Amino acid sequence: MAKAELIVGNKNYSSWSLRPYMALKMAGVPFTDKLVRLLVPETPKVLAKYKATGKLPLLVHNGLVVWDTLAIIEYAAETWPSKNLWPRNMKSRARARSVSAEMHSSFGPLRNACPMNLRRERKLPPGGVTPDIAKDVARIEAIWADCRKQFGKGGPFLFGKFSAADAMFAPVCARFETFAIPVSKTSQAYMDAVFATLAFQQWKSDAAKESWVIAEDEVD
């Protein structure tokens, strides 16, 4: 089977690109990643050849272009079923998909105030932890705690073994760390487990080498 190609945006900023990268890398799916710089004059022209949405990430495999993070993960799960991107247990898998979909569609205040920026100095967001941000943080921590309690046996991740759900929350872990968001000991232990993965370490190392700046994501 041909190796897939994951087209990603700037690794310092692109939270949506980090998610499928983590999912594929941790599952051992064979792929290469190609970076396309975001928000530069050449970006639309480069992306136009893929005939997709003009946004990243994209997965290219066997002549097919798949876009949107969750769609990419689902395609990979179907194409490489032995890699178990989702938990094997049906109840665990259903919960993993539920919390991943919630992550995909929710938490606007946190996203807007705390964009992923892996090179940023660790400090609180400019306006501090507002009530809207605190509400998002509380919900995310509740998700993590519940998943760990009900499904987390056998490993340090939400469903024990690393799954697509952890990939979906990896940028959130980065946001909490970068913006010095206070979290519980349980949440910090989970975040540390995500940070310790080779996939996250490789992505962060690559991000540190980038010199490009996206001004709108440099909130200070």
Backbone as CSV, one residue per row, in Angstrom:
resi,resn,N_x,N_y,N_z,CA_x,CA_y,CA_z,C_x,C_y,C_z
1,MET,0.844,-1.204,0.000,0.000,0.000,0.000,0.874,1.247,0.000
2,ALA,0.526,2.209,-0.826,1.315,3.437,-0.936,1.348,4.190,0.389
3,LYS,2.465,4.843,0.624,2.600,5.660,1.833,1.785,6.935,1.683
4,ALA,1.122,7.330,2.758,0.319,8.551,2.738,1.214,9.783,2.911
5,GLU,0.708,10.935,2.479,1.394,12.209,2.689,0.455,13.145,3.430
6,LEU,0.894,13.645,4.555,0.110,14.577,5.355,0.627,15.984,5.092
7,ILE,-0.236,16.836,4.567,0.131,18.225,4.286,-0.267,19.052,5.493
8,VAL,0.703,19.706,6.117,0.465,20.430,7.365,0.842,21.895,7.225
9,GLY,0.337,22.700,8.163,0.711,24.100,8.235,1.874,24.302,9.187
10,ASN,2.215,25.568,9.435,3.330,25.900,10.325,3.214,25.119,11.631
11,LYS,4.262,24.399,11.986,4.175,23.527,13.154,4.103,24.300,14.463
12,ASN,4.595,25.519,14.469,4.496,26.316,15.686,3.057,26.706,16.005
13,TYR,2.246,26.892,14.978,0.916,27.456,15.175,-0.248,26.516,14.827
14,SER,-0.056,25.591,13.923,-1.183,24.852,13.352,-1.648,23.708,14.255
15,SER,-2.572,24.026,15.133,-3.111,23.017,16.044,-3.852,21.919,15.289
16,TRP,-4.571,22.294,14.233,-5.316,21.286,13.484,-4.387,20.345,12.744
17,SER,-3.211,20.806,12.355,-2.238,19.926,11.710,-1.586,18.981,12.720
18,LEU,-1.352,19.477,13.925,-0.742,18.643,14.956,-1.596,17.417,15.251
19,ARG,-2.914,17.578,15.247,-3.804,16.480,15.645,-3.640,15.224,14.778
20,PRO,-3.807,15.292,13.448,-3.634,14.064,12.666,-2.193,13.573,12.660
21,TYR,-1.234,14.502,12.765,0.165,14.083,12.848,0.370,13.191,14.063
22,MET,-0.136,13.629,15.209,-0.006,12.832,16.436,-0.724,11.495,16.293
23,ALA,-1.927,11.524,15.733,-2.713,10.291,15.604,-1.995,9.275,14.720
24,LEU,-1.519,9.716,13.557,-0.861,8.805,12.629,0.484,8.330,13.164
25,LYS,1.244,9.253,13.735,2.585,8.922,14.218,2.519,7.930,15.371
26,MET,1.644,8.187,16.319,1.555,7.324,17.491,0.982,5.952,17.146
27,ALA,0.155,5.883,16.111,-0.410,4.598,15.700,0.546,3.795,14.821
28,GLY,1.581,4.446,14.318,2.515,3.757,13.442,2.049,3.647,12.005
29,VAL,1.165,4.560,11.583,0.722,4.591,10.189,1.876,5.116,9.323
30,PRO,2.181,4.475,8.198,3.273,4.951,7.344,2.883,6.216,6.580
31,PHE,3.592,7.305,6.849,3.293,8.555,6.143,4.507,9.475,6.184
32,THR,4.501,10.441,5.298,5.464,11.536,5.341,4.673,12.820,5.535
33,ASP,5.318,13.836,6.071,4.619,15.104,6.225,5.313,16.184,5.396
34,LYS,4.498,17.030,4.819,4.980,18.132,3.993,4.396,19.420,4.529
35,LEU,5.230,20.412,4.755,4.772,21.666,5.337,4.482,22.696,4.250
36,VAL,3.327,23.324,4.377,2.952,24.460,3.532,2.756,25.652,4.452
37,ARG,3.489,26.723,4.226,3.388,27.900,5.093,2.003,28.518,5.014
38,LEU,1.504,28.917,6.154,0.190,29.534,6.241,0.267,31.039,6.007
39,LEU,-0.779,31.586,5.426,-0.998,33.024,5.341,0.134,33.800,4.675
40,VAL,0.687,33.215,3.625,1.639,33.943,2.778,1.050,33.969,1.363
41,PRO,1.511,34.887,0.508,0.902,35.011,-0.821,0.882,33.711,-1.623
42,GLU,1.869,32.851,-1.411,1.952,31.617,-2.196,1.006,30.529,-1.707
43,THR,0.454,30.670,-0.513,-0.328,29.594,0.086,-1.508,29.153,-0.782
44,PRO,-2.369,30.068,-1.245,-3.519,29.623,-2.057,-3.113,28.868,-3.321
45,LYS,-2.046,29.318,-3.961,-1.594,28.664,-5.188,-1.106,27.255,-4.906
46,VAL,-0.362,27.097,-3.832,0.156,25.770,-3.474,-0.987,24.815,-3.147
47,LEU,-1.985,25.312,-2.404,-3.082,24.453,-1.977,-4.093,24.188,-3.082
48,ALA,-4.139,25.058,-4.076,-5.133,24.920,-5.138,-4.994,23.596,-5.888
49,LYS,-3.799,23.090,-5.993,-3.595,21.859,-6.767,-4.241,20.645,-6.111
50,TYR,-4.549,20.760,-4.821,-5.184,19.631,-4.139,-6.696,19.624,-4.316
51,LYS,-7.253,20.698,-4.867,-8.691,20.789,-5.151,-9.537,20.450,-3.926
52,ALA,-9.153,21.013,-2.800,-9.896,20.782,-1.557,-10.445,22.112,-1.054
53,THR,-10.352,22.370,0.230,-10.953,23.567,0.808,-10.020,24.762,0.817
54,GLY,-8.758,24.540,0.513,-7.787,25.622,0.646,-7.300,25.780,2.070
55,LYS,-7.619,24.810,2.915,-7.185,24.839,4.306,-6.368,23.594,4.618
56,LEU,-5.680,23.640,5.733,-4.857,22.519,6.167,-5.360,22.016,7.515
57,PRO,-5.110,20.720,7.795,-4.297,19.736,7.094,-5.061,19.016,5.983
58,LEU,-4.279,18.316,5.165,-4.804,17.440,4.110,-4.045,16.126,4.157
59,LEU,-4.723,15.039,3.844,-4.057,13.746,3.692,-4.197,13.318,2.243
60,VAL,-3.080,12.984,1.621,-3.071,12.517,0.232,-2.650,11.054,0.235
61,HIS,-3.505,10.194,-0.334,-3.205,8.755,-0.322,-3.880,8.068,-1.503
62,ASN,-3.079,7.377,-2.295,-3.603,6.636,-3.455,-4.477,7.516,-4.352
63,GLY,-4.060,8.753,-4.566,-4.778,9.661,-5.441,-5.976,10.340,-4.813
64,LEU,-6.243,10.037,-3.565,-7.377,10.630,-2.853,-6.882,11.733,-1.928
65,VAL,-7.632,12.839,-1.865,-7.330,13.927,-0.943,-8.424,13.969,0.120
66,VAL,-8.018,13.877,1.379,-8.954,13.915,2.498,-8.636,15.145,3.334
67,TRP,-9.657,15.945,3.662,-9.433,17.123,4.485,-10.288,17.071,5.737
68,ASP,-9.987,17.944,6.668,-10.587,18.028,7.997,-9.973,16.958,8.894
69,THR,-9.548,17.401,10.066,-8.797,16.534,10.971,-9.521,15.242,11.298
70,LEU,-10.784,15.327,11.704,-11.506,14.106,12.069,-11.710,13.190,10.867
71,ALA,-11.959,13.758,9.700,-12.115,12.938,8.495,-10.814,12.205,8.175
72,ILE,-9.694,12.889,8.341,-8.387,12.261,8.111,-8.189,11.097,9.076
73,ILE,-8.507,11.318,10.342,-8.345,10.264,11.340,-9.254,9.078,11.034
74,GLU,-10.504,9.343,10.659,-11.425,8.255,10.351,-10.966,7.488,9.103
75,TYR,-10.468,8.209,8.108,-9.961,7.538,6.911,-8.790,6.628,7.272
76,ALA,-7.878,7.145,8.103,-6.725,6.341,8.513,-7.165,5.122,9.319
77,ALA,-8.165,5.303,10.178,-8.652,4.193,10.993,-9.240,3.089,10.116
78,GLU,-9.918,3.470,9.030,-10.494,2.484,8.121,-9.440,1.858,7.211
79,THR,-8.465,2.645,6.821,-7.450,2.174,5.874,-6.419,1.280,6.548
80,TRP,-6.095,1.594,7.799,-5.130,0.798,8.554,-5.786,0.303,9.855
81,PRO,-6.781,-0.571,9.762,-7.532,-0.978,10.956,-6.674,-1.640,12.024
82,SER,-5.602,-2.285,11.631,-4.758,-2.967,12.615,-3.995,-1.994,13.502
83,LYS,-3.951,-0.720,13.114,-3.223,0.281,13.889,-4.039,0.786,15.080
84,ASN,-5.340,0.519,15.098,-6.191,0.864,16.248,-6.059,2.325,16.662
85,LEU,-6.370,3.218,15.736,-6.354,4.639,16.083,-7.387,4.959,17.156
86,TRP,-8.498,4.257,17.142,-9.513,4.400,18.186,-9.418,3.218,19.141
87,PRO,-9.911,3.350,20.377,-9.891,2.216,21.313,-10.624,1.011,20.743
88,ARG,-10.178,-0.179,21.115,-10.796,-1.401,20.604,-12.178,-1.641,21.202
89,ASN,-12.333,-1.359,22.483,-13.601,-1.583,23.155,-14.678,-0.649,22.614
90,MET,-15.877,-1.180,22.342,-16.923,-0.390,21.703,-17.337,0.811,22.549
91,LYS,-17.518,0.604,23.862,-17.938,1.709,24.723,-16.846,2.767,24.815
92,SER,-15.618,2.320,24.937,-14.495,3.263,24.972,-14.408,4.031,23.657
93,ARG,-14.597,3.327,22.563,-14.504,3.958,21.238,-15.593,5.004,21.055
94,ALA,-16.802,4.672,21.516,-17.909,5.635,21.403,-17.613,6.893,22.206
95,ARG,-17.100,6.724,23.427,-16.770,7.889,24.240,-15.623,8.686,23.613
96,ALA,-14.636,7.977,23.091,-13.500,8.651,22.461,-13.963,9.505,21.281
97,ARG,-14.881,8.982,20.496,-15.404,9.742,19.361,-16.236,10.926,19.849
98,SER,-16.983,10.732,20.925,-17.816,11.821,21.458,-16.965,12.988,21.933
99,VAL,-15.930,12.709,22.728,-15.111,13.804,23.262,-14.259,14.428,22.162
100,SER,-13.891,13.643,21.161,-13.133,14.192,20.034,-13.994,15.144,19.215
101,ALA,-15.247,14.767,19.000,-16.165,15.642,18.264,-16.438,16.917,19.054
102,GLU,-16.554,16.791,20.386,-16.753,17.981,21.206,-15.538,18.903,21.104
103,MET,-14.357,18.325,21.127,-13.150,19.138,20.968,-13.137,19.825,19.610
104,HIS,-13.582,19.119,18.602,-13.578,19.628,17.234,-14.471,20.859,17.085
105,SER,-15.579,20.906,17.838,-16.592,21.925,17.592,-16.762,22.949,18.708
106,SER,-16.020,22.829,19.791,-16.290,23.643,20.979,-15.075,24.446,21.425
107,PHE,-15.236,25.123,22.557,-14.159,25.810,23.268,-13.602,27.016,22.518
108,GLY,-14.514,27.783,21.923,-14.118,28.983,21.195,-13.364,30.010,22.021
109,PRO,-13.826,30.337,23.247,-13.101,31.325,24.047,-11.647,30.940,24.305
110,LEU,-11.411,29.659,24.608,-10.040,29.212,24.841,-9.217,29.304,23.567
111,ARG,-9.769,28.851,22.467,-9.048,28.903,21.189,-8.669,30.336,20.822
112,ASN,-9.626,31.254,20.975,-9.400,32.638,20.557,-8.389,33.358,21.436
113,ALA,-8.475,33.133,22.744,-7.585,33.839,23.671,-6.213,33.195,23.772
114,CYS,-6.158,31.882,23.496,-4.906,31.130,23.704,-4.571,30.303,22.466
115,PRO,-4.241,30.930,21.343,-3.893,30.157,20.145,-2.616,29.361,20.367
116,MET,-2.520,28.219,19.697,-1.304,27.414,19.868,-0.102,28.186,19.341
117,ASN,0.913,28.278,20.175,2.147,28.971,19.825,3.242,28.338,20.670
118,LEU,3.889,27.317,20.123,4.814,26.506,20.911,6.089,27.250,21.285
119,ARG,6.374,28.355,20.610,7.584,29.128,20.930,7.318,30.228,21.952
120,ARG,6.077,30.434,22.322,5.724,31.538,23.211,6.285,31.334,24.619
121,GLU,6.711,32.419,25.235,7.129,32.370,26.634,5.941,31.948,27.494
122,ARG,6.181,31.098,28.473,5.099,30.585,29.303,4.583,31.674,30.240
123,LYS,3.362,32.123,30.017,2.729,33.126,30.865,1.240,33.176,30.560
124,LEU,0.487,33.779,31.457,-0.959,33.868,31.303,-1.339,34.669,30.063
125,PRO,-2.540,34.442,29.514,-2.999,35.285,28.403,-3.135,36.722,28.842
126,PRO,-3.102,37.666,27.913,-3.115,39.089,28.278,-4.235,39.490,29.221
127,GLY,-5.410,38.963,29.046,-6.528,39.313,29.921,-6.702,38.393,31.105
128,GLY,-5.723,37.513,31.323,-5.847,36.545,32.398,-6.836,35.446,32.044
129,VAL,-7.144,34.625,33.019,-8.098,33.535,32.817,-9.501,34.091,33.059
130,THR,-10.145,34.518,31.995,-11.485,35.112,32.085,-12.508,34.037,32.440
131,PRO,-13.711,34.435,32.843,-14.750,33.431,33.139,-15.043,32.503,31.966
132,ASP,-15.039,33.030,30.734,-15.291,32.184,29.566,-14.185,31.146,29.374
133,ILE,-12.936,31.582,29.552,-11.820,30.646,29.444,-11.907,29.616,30.568
134,ALA,-12.180,30.071,31.777,-12.270,29.170,32.923,-13.350,28.112,32.708
135,LYS,-14.450,28.501,32.087,-15.528,27.553,31.802,-15.051,26.470,30.834
136,ASP,-14.335,26.873,29.793,-13.786,25.899,28.850,-12.788,24.976,29.535
137,VAL,-11.901,25.548,30.344,-10.896,24.752,31.044,-11.566,23.741,31.957
138,ALA,-12.587,24.169,32.684,-13.284,23.272,33.609,-13.919,22.106,32.858
139,ARG,-14.526,22.393,31.710,-15.145,21.320,30.937,-14.106,20.351,30.409
140,ILE,-12.999,20.871,29.903,-11.936,20.001,29.376,-11.358,19.137,30.488
141,GLU,-11.103,19.730,31.637,-10.579,18.940,32.748,-11.578,17.870,33.191
142,ALA,-12.868,18.187,33.148,-13.883,17.201,33.502,-13.881,16.037,32.517
143,ILE,-13.725,16.344,31.229,-13.628,15.286,30.212,-12.440,14.395,30.507
144,TRP,-11.297,15.016,30.732,-10.089,14.234,30.994,-10.243,13.349,32.222
145,ALA,-10.738,13.932,33.298,-10.872,13.181,34.554,-11.839,12.012,34.385
146,ASP,-12.954,12.256,33.706,-13.950,11.206,33.517,-13.408,10.085,32.644
147,CYS,-12.742,10.434,31.552,-12.171,9.406,30.676,-11.103,8.598,31.397
148,ARG,-10.259,9.268,32.136,-9.205,8.563,32.867,-9.816,7.608,33.909
149,LYS,-10.842,8.076,34.603,-11.459,7.259,35.653,-12.184,6.049,35.083
150,GLN,-12.949,6.267,34.011,-13.772,5.188,33.466,-13.036,4.273,32.493
151,PHE,-12.118,4.840,31.723,-11.538,4.087,30.608,-10.010,4.057,30.592
152,GLY,-9.367,4.681,31.578,-7.934,4.923,31.479,-7.015,3.850,32.024
153,LYS,-7.542,2.684,32.352,-6.671,1.630,32.866,-5.720,1.143,31.773
154,GLY,-4.498,0.852,32.184,-3.538,0.292,31.241,-2.612,1.288,30.592
155,GLY,-2.653,2.535,31.034,-1.754,3.534,30.458,-2.090,4.916,30.958
156,PRO,-1.277,5.926,30.616,-1.451,7.277,31.154,-2.374,8.170,30.334
157,PHE,-2.965,7.617,29.264,-3.745,8.459,28.359,-5.239,8.325,28.650
158,LEU,-6.056,9.051,27.924,-7.485,9.123,28.225,-8.145,7.754,28.235
159,PHE,-7.714,6.878,27.335,-8.281,5.544,27.253,-7.204,4.483,27.475
160,GLY,-6.268,4.815,28.353,-5.160,3.917,28.649,-4.064,4.063,27.618
161,LYS,-4.216,3.375,26.502,-3.289,3.487,25.390,-3.592,4.747,24.588
162,PHE,-2.573,5.362,24.036,-2.754,6.560,23.211,-3.736,6.257,22.078
163,SER,-4.672,7.175,21.852,-5.659,7.016,20.786,-5.872,8.350,20.076
164,ALA,-6.750,8.331,19.094,-7.070,9.555,18.356,-7.615,10.641,19.273
165,ALA,-8.283,10.247,20.356,-8.818,11.241,21.288,-7.687,12.058,21.915
166,ASP,-6.592,11.403,22.240,-5.440,12.126,22.799,-4.840,13.059,21.759
167,ALA,-4.826,12.617,20.512,-4.328,13.487,19.440,-5.190,14.734,19.316
168,MET,-6.496,14.575,19.470,-7.398,15.721,19.375,-7.153,16.729,20.491
169,PHE,-6.760,16.258,21.661,-6.549,17.162,22.794,-5.088,17.611,22.952
170,ALA,-4.180,17.091,22.134,-2.772,17.464,22.277,-2.540,18.970,22.179
171,PRO,-3.159,19.684,21.215,-2.954,21.135,21.174,-3.508,21.854,22.394
172,VAL,-4.546,21.285,23.006,-5.089,21.877,24.231,-4.058,21.771,25.348
173,CYS,-3.414,20.617,25.442,-2.340,20.462,26.421,-1.274,21.543,26.208
174,ALA,-0.928,21.767,24.953,0.077,22.780,24.634,-0.405,24.171,25.027
175,ARG,-1.667,24.469,24.776,-2.220,25.767,25.155,-2.182,25.956,26.670
176,PHE,-2.613,24.956,27.404,-2.603,25.061,28.860,-1.191,25.338,29.371
177,GLU,-0.215,24.664,28.776,1.173,24.829,29.215,1.704,26.209,28.835
178,THR,1.516,26.591,27.586,2.060,27.858,27.093,1.455,29.057,27.814
179,PHE,0.156,28.987,28.093,-0.526,30.117,28.713,-0.669,29.964,30.227
180,ALA,0.115,29.048,30.796,0.218,28.897,32.255,-1.157,28.754,32.917
181,ILE,-2.034,27.979,32.276,-3.366,27.767,32.814,-3.282,26.816,34.008
182,PRO,-3.769,27.220,35.171,-3.720,26.320,36.333,-4.625,25.104,36.111
183,VAL,-4.091,23.918,36.354,-4.859,22.681,36.203,-4.605,21.780,37.404
184,SER,-5.424,20.756,37.537,-5.285,19.804,38.627,-4.054,18.922,38.419
185,LYS,-3.664,18.215,39.478,-2.544,17.283,39.371,-2.845,16.171,38.376
186,THR,-4.094,15.737,38.344,-4.486,14.691,37.399,-4.340,15.173,35.966
187,SER,-4.784,16.407,35.709,-4.658,16.973,34.366,-3.201,17.170,33.990
188,GLN,-2.400,17.642,34.922,-0.980,17.868,34.633,-0.267,16.560,34.309
189,ALA,-0.620,15.500,35.036,-0.012,14.194,34.758,-0.368,13.721,33.350
190,TYR,-1.620,13.948,32.970,-2.031,13.577,31.615,-1.284,14.414,30.578
191,MET,-1.196,15.715,30.798,-0.482,16.581,29.869,0.975,16.160,29.741
192,ASP,1.602,15.845,30.853,3.007,15.422,30.829,3.187,14.149,30.000
193,ALA,2.199,13.249,30.070,2.275,12.020,29.273,2.214,12.332,27.786
194,VAL,1.371,13.287,27.408,1.291,13.701,25.998,2.600,14.352,25.567
195,PHE,3.124,15.252,26.399,4.375,15.942,26.061,5.551,14.978,25.925
196,ALA,5.495,13.852,26.648,6.609,12.903,26.649,6.631,11.999,25.420
197,THR,5.560,11.999,24.631,5.544,11.149,23.445,6.571,11.625,22.427
198,LEU,7.141,10.680,21.711,8.121,11.039,20.693,7.491,11.879,19.588
199,ALA,6.215,11.625,19.315,5.535,12.385,18.255,5.440,13.857,18.619
200,PHE,5.026,14.152,19.850,4.909,15.555,20.264,6.291,16.201,20.329
201,GLN,7.271,15.479,20.846,8.621,16.038,20.954,9.196,16.368,19.580
202,GLN,8.945,15.498,18.594,9.447,15.761,17.247,8.780,16.980,16.643
203,TRP,7.449,17.074,16.827,6.711,18.222,16.291,7.205,19.520,16.932
204,LYS,7.364,19.510,18.236,7.808,20.719,18.931,9.229,21.093,18.534
205,SER,10.082,20.106,18.333,11.452,20.371,17.874,11.441,21.019,16.493
206,ASP,10.603,20.522,15.611,10.480,21.120,14.282,9.946,22.552,14.374
207,ALA,8.969,22.764,15.256,8.387,24.099,15.427,9.427,25.104,15.897
208,ALA,10.315,24.657,16.775,11.334,25.553,17.323,12.311,26.038,16.250
209,LYS,12.423,25.303,15.160,13.353,25.663,14.091,12.737,26.643,13.093
210,GLU,11.424,26.827,13.162,10.757,27.736,12.234,11.017,29.191,12.628
211,SER,11.244,30.018,11.651,11.485,31.439,11.924,10.281,32.306,11.563
212,TRP,9.270,31.718,10.927,8.121,32.484,10.453,7.235,32.899,11.619
213,VAL,6.621,34.060,11.461,5.759,34.606,12.513,4.378,34.897,11.929
214,ILE,3.341,34.450,12.633,1.969,34.812,12.300,1.495,35.773,13.394
215,ALA,1.398,37.033,13.032,1.187,38.088,14.030,-0.087,37.863,14.854
216,GLU,-1.155,37.398,14.214,-2.421,37.252,14.937,-2.381,36.180,16.020
217,ASP,-1.411,35.296,15.948,-1.263,34.250,16.960,-0.183,34.594,17.993
218,GLU,0.373,35.781,17.888,1.359,36.242,18.870,0.657,37.147,19.875
219,VAL,-0.159,36.570,20.724,-0.936,37.357,21.694,-0.108,37.586,22.938
220,ASP,0.110,38.856,23.264,0.898,39.222,24.453,0.381,40.526,25.021
